[in-house]
Amino acid sequence: MAIGFALLSISPLNEKEVFDALNKMPEVSEVHPLFGEYDILVKIECEGIDEIGEVVIKKIRSLKGIVDTKTLIGTKSLTGEN
């Protein structure tokens, strides 16, 4: 299982629609509205890193109102898990 996080910048007045659409995506396990440089933080869970990329590019970036994304890939290197 691969875990990624996406920080999203959303154009004004589209936040609620984007929030609702993200919550309907099966690969998105958490959606958090933010104050600051980014508007929403999304946790994405997929079988592999390539699938995370596909979700971000094909599903999230295609939503009306998405202005910018920053994607971070999680690692287990500090947890001691294999």
PyRosetta script that sets phi, psi and omega in degrees:
from pyrosetta import init, pose_from_sequence

init()
pose = pose_from_sequence("MAIGFALLSISPLNEKEVFDALNKMPEVSEVHPLFGEYDILVKIECEGIDEIGEVVIKKIRSLKGIVDTKTLIGTKSLTGEN")
pose.set_psi(1, 130.1)
pose.set_omega(1, 176.7)
pose.set_phi(2, -106.7)
pose.set_psi(2, 143.2)
pose.set_omega(2, 179.4)
pose.set_phi(3, -123.0)
pose.set_psi(3, 134.4)
pose.set_omega(3, 176.2)
pose.set_phi(4, -133.4)
pose.set_psi(4, 160.2)
pose.set_omega(4, 176.8)
pose.set_phi(5, -127.5)
pose.set_psi(5, 138.2)
pose.set_omega(5, 177.4)
pose.set_phi(6, -123.6)
pose.set_psi(6, 128.7)
pose.set_omega(6, 173.3)
pose.set_phi(7, -97.3)
pose.set_psi(7, 126.4)
pose.set_omega(7, -172.5)
pose.set_phi(8, -117.4)
pose.set_psi(8, 134.7)
pose.set_omega(8, 168.4)
pose.set_phi(9, -102.4)
pose.set_psi(9, 130.7)
pose.set_omega(9, -174.2)
pose.set_phi(10, -125.1)
pose.set_psi(10, 139.3)
pose.set_omega(10, 178.4)
pose.set_phi(11, -65.4)
pose.set_psi(11, 147.1)
pose.set_omega(11, -178.8)
pose.set_phi(12, -54.5)
pose.set_psi(12, 145.4)
pose.set_omega(12, 178.2)
pose.set_phi(13, 76.3)
pose.set_psi(13, 1.0)
pose.set_omega(13, 177.1)
pose.set_phi(14, -109.2)
pose.set_psi(14, 1.9)
pose.set_omega(14, -173.8)
pose.set_phi(15, -59.6)
pose.set_psi(15, -46.6)
pose.set_omega(15, -176.6)
pose.set_phi(16, -64.9)
pose.set_psi(16, -43.4)
pose.set_omega(16, 179.9)
pose.set_phi(17, -64.2)
pose.set_psi(17, -41.7)
pose.set_omega(17, 178.2)
pose.set_phi(18, -65.8)
pose.set_psi(18, -45.0)
pose.set_omega(18, 178.5)
pose.set_phi(19, -55.6)
pose.set_psi(19, -48.0)
pose.set_omega(19, -179.3)
pose.set_phi(20, -64.4)
pose.set_psi(20, -42.2)
pose.set_omega(20, -179.7)
pose.set_phi(21, -65.3)
pose.set_psi(21, -40.0)
pose.set_omega(21, 179.2)
pose.set_phi(22, -63.6)
pose.set_psi(22, -40.0)
pose.set_omega(22, -179.9)
pose.set_phi(23, -65.9)
pose.set_psi(23, -17.1)
pose.set_omega(23, 178.8)
pose.set_phi(24, -90.6)
pose.set_psi(24, -9.4)
pose.set_omega(24, -178.6)
pose.set_phi(25, -80.6)
pose.set_psi(25, 125.5)
pose.set_omega(25, -176.7)
pose.set_phi(26, -63.6)
pose.set_psi(26, -26.8)
pose.set_omega(26, -179.0)
pose.set_phi(27, -80.0)
pose.set_psi(27, -15.5)
pose.set_omega(27, -178.9)
pose.set_phi(28, -90.9)
pose.set_psi(28, 116.1)
pose.set_omega(28, -177.4)
pose.set_phi(29, -97.3)
pose.set_psi(29, -21.6)
pose.set_omega(29, 179.0)
pose.set_phi(30, -147.3)
pose.set_psi(30, 143.7)
pose.set_omega(30, 175.5)
pose.set_phi(31, -135.0)
pose.set_psi(31, 124.2)
pose.set_omega(31, -177.1)
pose.set_phi(32, -127.5)
pose.set_psi(32, 118.0)
pose.set_omega(32, 173.0)
pose.set_phi(33, -67.3)
pose.set_psi(33, 146.4)
pose.set_omega(33, -177.2)
pose.set_phi(34, -129.7)
pose.set_psi(34, 158.8)
pose.set_omega(34, 165.1)
pose.set_phi(35, -110.1)
pose.set_psi(35, 140.0)
pose.set_omega(35, 179.0)
pose.set_phi(36, 127.6)
pose.set_psi(36, -150.5)
pose.set_omega(36, -175.7)
pose.set_phi(37, -62.6)
pose.set_psi(37, -35.0)
pose.set_omega(37, 179.9)
pose.set_phi(38, -113.4)
pose.set_psi(38, 157.9)
pose.set_omega(38, -175.6)
pose.set_phi(39, -99.5)
pose.set_psi(39, -31.1)
pose.set_omega(39, -178.2)
pose.set_phi(40, -143.6)
pose.set_psi(40, 140.7)
pose.set_omega(40, 171.7)
pose.set_phi(41, -110.9)
pose.set_psi(41, 129.9)
pose.set_omega(41, -177.6)
pose.set_phi(42, -121.9)
pose.set_psi(42, 135.0)
pose.set_omega(42, 172.2)
pose.set_phi(43, -101.7)
pose.set_psi(43, 128.2)
pose.set_omega(43, -176.4)
pose.set_phi(44, -118.6)
pose.set_psi(44, 131.7)
pose.set_omega(44, 178.4)
pose.set_phi(45, -123.1)
pose.set_psi(45, 123.8)
pose.set_omega(45, -178.4)
pose.set_phi(46, -141.5)
pose.set_psi(46, 174.2)
pose.set_omega(46, 178.1)
pose.set_phi(47, -66.9)
pose.set_psi(47, -34.5)
pose.set_omega(47, -177.7)
pose.set_phi(48, -151.8)
pose.set_psi(48, 172.8)
pose.set_omega(48, -178.3)
pose.set_phi(49, -62.8)
pose.set_psi(49, -39.3)
pose.set_omega(49, 179.9)
pose.set_phi(50, -60.1)
pose.set_psi(50, -37.9)
pose.set_omega(50, 179.2)
pose.set_phi(51, -66.8)
pose.set_psi(51, -36.4)
pose.set_omega(51, 176.4)
pose.set_phi(52, -60.4)
pose.set_psi(52, -45.4)
pose.set_omega(52, 177.6)
pose.set_phi(53, -58.2)
pose.set_psi(53, -41.8)
pose.set_omega(53, 179.5)
pose.set_phi(54, -64.2)
pose.set_psi(54, -40.9)
pose.set_omega(54, 179.0)
pose.set_phi(55, -62.4)
pose.set_psi(55, -45.6)
pose.set_omega(55, -179.0)
pose.set_phi(56, -64.1)
pose.set_psi(56, -48.8)
pose.set_omega(56, -175.3)
pose.set_phi(57, -72.3)
pose.set_psi(57, -48.0)
pose.set_omega(57, -172.1)
pose.set_phi(58, -86.4)
pose.set_psi(58, -30.7)
pose.set_omega(58, -176.0)
pose.set_phi(59, -105.2)
pose.set_psi(59, -53.4)
pose.set_omega(59, -173.3)
pose.set_phi(60, -73.2)
pose.set_psi(60, -50.1)
pose.set_omega(60, -178.2)
pose.set_phi(61, -66.2)
pose.set_psi(61, -18.1)
pose.set_omega(61, 179.3)
pose.set_phi(62, -83.1)
pose.set_psi(62, -7.9)
pose.set_omega(62, 179.6)
pose.set_phi(63, -70.0)
pose.set_psi(63, 139.2)
pose.set_omega(63, 176.7)
pose.set_phi(64, -63.4)
pose.set_psi(64, 129.0)
pose.set_omega(64, 176.7)
pose.set_phi(65, 105.3)
pose.set_psi(65, -13.9)
pose.set_omega(65, 178.0)
pose.set_phi(66, -73.5)
pose.set_psi(66, 122.7)
pose.set_omega(66, -179.4)
pose.set_phi(67, -99.8)
pose.set_psi(67, -39.5)
pose.set_omega(67, -175.8)
pose.set_phi(68, -156.6)
pose.set_psi(68, 151.2)
pose.set_omega(68, 175.1)
pose.set_phi(69, -134.3)
pose.set_psi(69, 149.7)
pose.set_omega(69, 171.0)
pose.set_phi(70, -131.4)
pose.set_psi(70, 120.1)
pose.set_omega(70, -175.3)
pose.set_phi(71, -107.2)
pose.set_psi(71, 134.2)
pose.set_omega(71, 179.2)
pose.set_phi(72, -122.3)
pose.set_psi(72, 134.2)
pose.set_omega(72, 179.7)
pose.set_phi(73, -102.2)
pose.set_psi(73, 129.5)
pose.set_omega(73, 179.8)
pose.set_phi(74, -77.9)
pose.set_psi(74, 157.5)
pose.set_omega(74, 178.7)
pose.set_phi(75, -135.9)
pose.set_psi(75, 153.7)
pose.set_omega(75, 176.6)
pose.set_phi(76, -102.9)
pose.set_psi(76, 11.9)
pose.set_omega(76, -172.5)
pose.set_phi(77, -62.4)
pose.set_psi(77, -23.9)
pose.set_omega(77, -179.7)
pose.set_phi(78, -99.5)
pose.set_psi(78, -7.9)
pose.set_omega(78, -175.1)
pose.set_phi(79, -88.8)
pose.set_psi(79, -17.0)
pose.set_omega(79, -177.0)
pose.set_phi(80, 83.2)
pose.set_psi(80, 0.4)
pose.set_omega(80, 178.4)
pose.set_phi(81, -81.8)
pose.set_psi(81, 152.6)
pose.set_omega(81, 177.2)
pose.set_phi(82, -87.6)
pose.dump_pdb("model.pdb")
